[in-house]
Amino acid sequence: MTVQSTYSLFAKFYDAYVGDYAQDLPFYLALASKVNAPILEIGCGSGRVLLPLLRAGHAVTGVDISKEMLQLANDKLQKNHLSEKCTFLNHNFVDSSLPQEFGLALVTFYTFNYLLSPDLQQSFLTHVGGSLRPGAFIVLHLFYPNVLLHPETAGQWIDKGQFQIDSETVVLKDFRRMLDEHTEERLQTFDYESGGKVEIRTLRRYVTQTEIYRLLISVGFGSPVLIEDINLQRQFPLHPDTVTKKEFVVMAQKK
């Protein structure tokens, strides 16, 4: 199953599962406040980040490879009377750049980790860079696999709680394991109280700080910095030998 087909299936569950995640929003809003140019969000999903950016008055283009996700985002913005202020694009940066040049690119909530090879990652970063103005920043929120942090959970089904979806209670269970040193497999089952069941499998590639440093430099970005704690927003120069065992954010500037 491709990432596109996976998220087409996952779209109806997305907001119930991660829609309340807001830890990164103050950071993105602070960055956006310094940019006097259109902003690009890649992997915009159902509009979780788009909504506060638009409310703050920014011109934003939301990009996703899932048409179903984009429809969710558009519906949400329409309810908030913001849809006319946002441009939506069903686009894959692995394939090409956009003709417009943006002042900031946000690659949010582990979107980059769904690219499963260095070649795909390099192509993606090259094309995002081609869509940015000189001096603009790219920001990538990258994950650290939970099964590396907590090896005892590998191969175990974990109850992630109950959610209301389609006016029905749905129980989510989650299974994770590493297929190799880079690739995490995640299985999720959504069990409806009426007896229905949906299972979704996703693969994500763990990208180390060393890898992302080299990738960014190789495609024309400079001065990469590391934000280890998105709440505190403290920035440190990213070095090729940097190692942290938790999720992290990297920011670099187009030369």
C-alpha positions in Angstrom: 0.0 0.0 0.0 1.4 3.4 -1.0 1.5 6.4 1.4 -1.1 8.1 -0.7 -3.6 5.2 -0.5 -2.8 4.7 3.2 -3.7 8.3 4.0 -6.8 8.1 1.8 -8.0 5.3 4.1 -6.7 7.0 7.3 -8.3 10.4 6.5 -11.6 9.7 8.4 -9.7 8.7 11.5 -7.1 11.5 11.4 -8.7 14.2 13.5 -9.9 11.8 16.1 -6.4 10.4 16.5 -4.1 13.5 16.3 -6.4 16.5 15.7 -5.9 17.8 19.2 -2.1 17.8 18.9 -1.0 21.4 19.4 2.5 21.2 20.9 4.1 22.6 17.7 1.7 25.4 17.0 3.4 28.2 19.0 6.7 27.4 17.3 5.2 27.6 13.8 3.3 30.7 14.6 6.5 32.4 15.9 8.4 31.5 12.8 5.6 32.6 10.5 5.4 36.0 12.2 8.9 36.8 10.9 8.0 36.0 7.3 6.6 38.6 4.9 5.8 36.1 2.1 3.5 33.2 1.4 4.0 30.1 3.6 4.0 26.5 2.4 2.8 23.6 4.6 3.7 20.2 3.2 1.7 17.3 4.6 -1.1 19.6 5.7 -3.5 16.8 6.4 -6.8 18.0 7.7 -5.7 21.5 8.4 -4.5 21.3 12.0 -1.6 23.8 11.3 -3.3 25.7 8.5 -6.1 26.9 10.7 -4.1 28.9 13.2 -1.7 30.2 10.5 -4.7 31.6 8.6 -6.3 33.0 11.7 -3.0 34.9 12.3 -3.4 36.5 8.9 -0.8 34.6 6.8 -1.1 33.6 3.2 -0.7 29.8 3.2 -0.6 27.0 0.6 -1.5 23.6 2.0 0.0 20.6 0.1 -0.9 16.9 0.6 -0.7 13.8 -1.6 -4.1 12.7 -0.3 -7.1 14.3 -1.9 -9.3 13.0 1.0 -7.1 14.8 3.5 -7.3 18.0 1.5 -11.1 17.8 1.4 -11.1 17.4 5.2 -9.0 20.5 5.5 -11.1 22.5 3.1 -14.3 21.5 5.0 -12.7 22.6 8.2 -11.6 26.0 6.8 -15.1 26.5 5.3 -16.7 26.1 8.7 -14.3 28.7 10.0 -14.8 31.0 7.0 -11.1 30.8 6.0 -11.2 28.6 3.0 -10.9 31.5 0.5 -7.6 32.6 2.2 -5.9 29.2 1.6 -4.7 27.5 -1.6 -4.8 23.7 -1.6 -2.6 21.6 -3.9 -2.6 17.8 -4.4 1.1 17.6 -5.1 4.1 15.3 -4.4 7.4 17.1 -4.0 9.3 13.9 -4.8 8.2 14.6 -8.4 8.6 18.3 -9.0 8.8 21.8 -7.5 6.0 24.4 -7.6 6.3 27.5 -9.8 5.6 29.9 -6.9 8.4 30.8 -4.5 7.6 30.7 -0.8 9.1 32.4 2.2 8.9 29.5 4.5 8.3 25.7 4.1 6.9 23.7 7.0 7.2 19.9 6.7 5.0 19.1 9.6 4.4 16.1 12.0 6.7 13.5 10.6 5.7 13.9 6.9 9.3 13.6 5.8 9.6 10.2 7.6 7.2 8.6 5.1 9.9 8.9 2.4 11.4 5.5 2.7 14.8 5.9 0.9 17.6 8.5 0.8 17.0 9.0 -2.9 13.3 9.9 -2.3 14.3 12.2 0.5 16.9 14.0 -1.6 14.5 14.5 -4.5 11.9 15.8 -2.1 14.3 18.3 -0.5 15.6 19.4 -3.9 12.1 20.2 -5.2 11.1 21.9 -2.0 14.2 24.0 -2.2 13.2 24.9 -5.8 9.9 26.3 -4.4 11.6 28.6 -1.9 13.0 32.1 -2.2 16.7 32.5 -1.6 17.1 33.0 2.2 13.9 31.2 3.0 13.8 28.4 5.6 12.7 24.9 5.5 11.5 23.3 8.8 11.2 19.5 9.3 9.6 17.8 12.3 11.2 14.4 12.5 10.3 11.4 14.6 12.3 9.0 16.8 10.8 5.5 16.8 9.0 4.7 20.0 10.2 1.1 19.8 13.8 2.2 19.9 13.1 4.4 23.0 11.0 1.6 24.6 12.2 -1.7 23.2 9.8 -3.6 25.5 6.9 -2.4 23.4 8.2 -3.8 20.1 5.8 -6.4 18.7 3.1 -5.7 21.3 -0.4 -4.5 20.7 -1.0 -1.3 22.7 -4.5 0.1 23.5 -4.5 3.7 22.4 -8.0 4.5 23.7 -11.5 5.2 22.4 -12.6 7.8 19.9 -15.9 9.0 18.4 -16.0 8.4 14.7 -19.1 8.4 12.5 -21.2 8.9 15.7 -19.8 5.6 16.9 -17.3 4.5 19.5 -14.1 3.2 17.9 -11.2 1.5 19.8 -7.7 2.1 18.5 -4.9 -0.4 19.0 -1.4 0.1 17.8 1.4 -2.4 17.0 5.0 -1.3 16.1 8.3 -2.9 15.3 11.5 -2.1 13.5 11.9 -4.0 10.2 15.5 -2.8 10.0 17.7 -0.1 11.6 15.8 2.6 9.8 12.3 1.3 9.0 9.4 1.3 11.5 6.3 -0.7 10.7 3.1 0.5 12.4 -0.2 -1.4 12.3 -3.3 0.3 13.6 -6.7 -1.4 14.1 -9.9 0.7 14.5 -12.6 -1.5 16.0 -16.2 -0.2 15.8 -18.6 -1.0 18.5 -21.0 -2.2 15.8 -18.5 -4.9 14.7 -16.7 -3.2 11.8 -12.9 -3.1 11.7 -10.3 -1.2 9.7 -6.6 -2.1 9.8 -4.0 0.3 8.4 -0.3 -0.4 7.9 2.3 2.4 7.5 6.0 2.4 7.2 8.2 5.3 8.4 11.9 5.8 8.0 13.9 7.0 10.9 16.2 9.8 9.8 19.2 10.5 12.0 20.6 14.0 12.6 23.7 13.0 10.7 21.6 11.9 7.7 19.4 15.0 7.6 22.4 17.3 7.9 24.1 15.7 4.9 20.9 15.7 2.9 20.2 19.4 3.5 23.8 20.4 2.7 23.8 18.3 -0.5 20.8 20.0 -2.0 21.8 23.6 -1.3 20.6 24.4 2.2 22.9 26.0 4.7 23.3 26.6 8.4 21.1 23.8 9.7 20.0 24.2 13.3 18.5 21.7 15.7 15.5 22.3 17.9 15.4 19.5 20.5 12.4 20.7 22.4 9.8 22.4 20.3 8.1 23.9 23.4 11.2 25.8 24.5 12.2 26.6 20.9 15.9 26.7 21.7 18.1 26.4 18.6 21.6 24.9 18.4 23.8 24.5 15.3 23.3 21.0 13.9 26.5 19.1 13.6 27.0 15.9 11.5 27.7 13.8 14.6 24.7 15.1 16.7 22.7 12.3 18.4 19.4 12.7 20.3 17.1 9.9 21.2 13.8 11.8 20.8 11.8 13.5 18.1 13.4 16.7 16.9 13.0 19.7 14.5 15.6 20.8 12.0 15.6 24.1 10.3 17.9 25.2 7.4 18.1 28.2 5.0 18.1 28.1 1.3 21.3 29.6 -0.1 
